[in-house]
Amino acid sequence: MAKLNWGMIGGGEGSQIGPAHRLGAGLDGELAFVAGALDHRPEEGRAYGQRLGLDADRAYGSWQEMLEGERGRDDRVDLVTVATPNATHFEITRAFLEAGFHVLCEKPMTMTVEEGEELVHLANHTGRICAVNYGYTGYSLVRHMRAMVARGDIGKVRVVVAEFAHGHHADATDADNPRVRWRYDPAQAGVSAQFADCGIHALHMASFVTGQEVERLSADTVSAIPVRTLEDDAMVNFRMDGGAVGRLWTSSIAIGRQHGLTLQVFGETGGLRWSQEQPNQLYYMPLGERLQVIERGEGNLSPEADRTSRVTVGHAEGMPLAFGNIYADLAEAIRARKEGRTMDPAANLYPRAEDGLRSMAAVFAVAASGKAEGRWVDARPPMFR
Ligand SMILES: NC(=O)c1ccc[n+]([C@@H]2O[C@H](COP(=O)([O-])OP(=O)(O)OC[C@H]3O[C@@H](n4cnc5c(N)ncnc54)[C@H](O)[C@@H]3O)[C@@H](O)[C@H]2O)c1
């Protein structure tokens, strides 16, 4: 079976997220890395692309060049990943969708709710896939958690508690470092810093696992380091459309916390707890029984978990493999379309443009509520009200 062709924009040498995408996309031998516009500096992008093995004519100097070069080829890329800085996502994703490519866009998908709605409409209109890289939902045990909630193992969900709190921007003496400062500057980052960067991962995971969408929220946002305009810490209370009550804490000043993405779900007959820094264990407490530790790779968990586990139980799997599961979903979705068949339902879990849009609506809701001393606000995008 021929490999699908894959290309990426952004993710140049020294970037944070480029290597995880290349590892994830290359994991199962489904996708061949054949094209890229990897850097905002054309020559560096071309040179790095070739060092990574791209042919010289497909190591492009810009995304516009890549669009022109790829659209006319018979062997054009089947999927394009957009892993550039946030403010460029919308323009690049829109251009590639319009040209008929499937796209995996990094989060946040857009900078505004209106742009998000436009991408949802465009994906529907063109029939192309517009996925968003909430890559942490690719972890096998996150998918198992979702399956357990869906099959009723913990009963009706009462409360979901999500955290994404790290301490990497806690040093007030480093606040003026240009690599840190732009994140808290509305001119460059938009209406939110920490919630838009990290909080949306946790909020999306709460929806992914519970199968419920956020309807309204109340936020307490602060800039604990006073020179910052945007928030570096936020506590968000929310209500979901299936009746669940949500709590979310996100922070970049939590000294001692490293990555700090954790989800807990409490239902009428059980509780679940998963933490990204120990992703190979899921803690399950059935009401009135003893605490159970579910290990990734045990086998015979759920189809969604078994499909996304590659390494023998007791051997750690981590973040690039979680990204690999998003790519595996997308490869299956693209192949199913090419072959005119229904896709494997256990693979039909990749985050969509609708999820990116819901996140953007939540970002604006958090910013508005934070300014209004925690007033409860509608968190749904207008098109889903
Ligand atoms: N899903 C996740 O878990 C996750 C984790 C980290 C970052 N991200 C997202 O990934 C994106 C990139 O983040 P990063 O930390 O890797 O950033 P980075 O600054 O480390 O790297 C950005 C890369 O994009 C390149 N670039 C910039 N503009 C470009 C353009 N116009 N055309 C081509 N290349 C261009 C840069 O040269 C650089 O190589 C951001 O949107 C961020 O929010 C997602």
The ligand as an ORCA input file, in Angstrom:
! r2SCAN-3c Opt
* xyz 0 1
  N      -0.270     20.901     20.335
  C       0.696     21.098     21.212
  O       0.820     20.353     22.165
  C       1.635     22.246     21.036
  C       2.806     22.345     21.803
  C       3.665     23.419     21.547
  C       3.363     24.368     20.588
  N       2.200     24.261     19.893
  C       1.829     25.245     18.851
  O       2.678     25.059     17.732
  C       2.914     26.313     17.096
  C       4.408     26.522     16.969
  O       4.959     26.564     18.259
  P       6.509     26.338     18.548
  O       6.616     26.378     20.026
  O       7.048     25.191     17.794
  O       7.102     27.711     17.960
  P       8.610     28.041     17.658
  O       8.717     29.520     17.711
  O       9.524     27.189     18.474
  O       8.786     27.566     16.127
  C       8.029     28.132     15.074
  C       8.627     27.667     13.753
  O       7.811     28.158     12.681
  C       8.644     28.804     11.719
  N       7.852     29.841     11.044
  C       7.405     31.014     11.545
  N       6.682     31.678     10.631
  C       6.681     30.900      9.507
  C       6.112     31.044      8.231
  N       5.394     32.127      7.907
  N       6.309     30.066      7.321
  C       7.030     28.967      7.629
  N       7.597     28.767      8.852
  C       7.425     29.729      9.769
  C       9.798     29.352     12.518
  O      10.914     29.623     11.678
  C      10.029     28.218     13.502
  O      10.815     27.208     12.923
  C       2.206     27.365     17.957
  O       0.980     27.676     17.381
  C       1.993     26.674     19.293
  O       0.838     27.129     19.964
  C       1.353     23.220     20.092
*
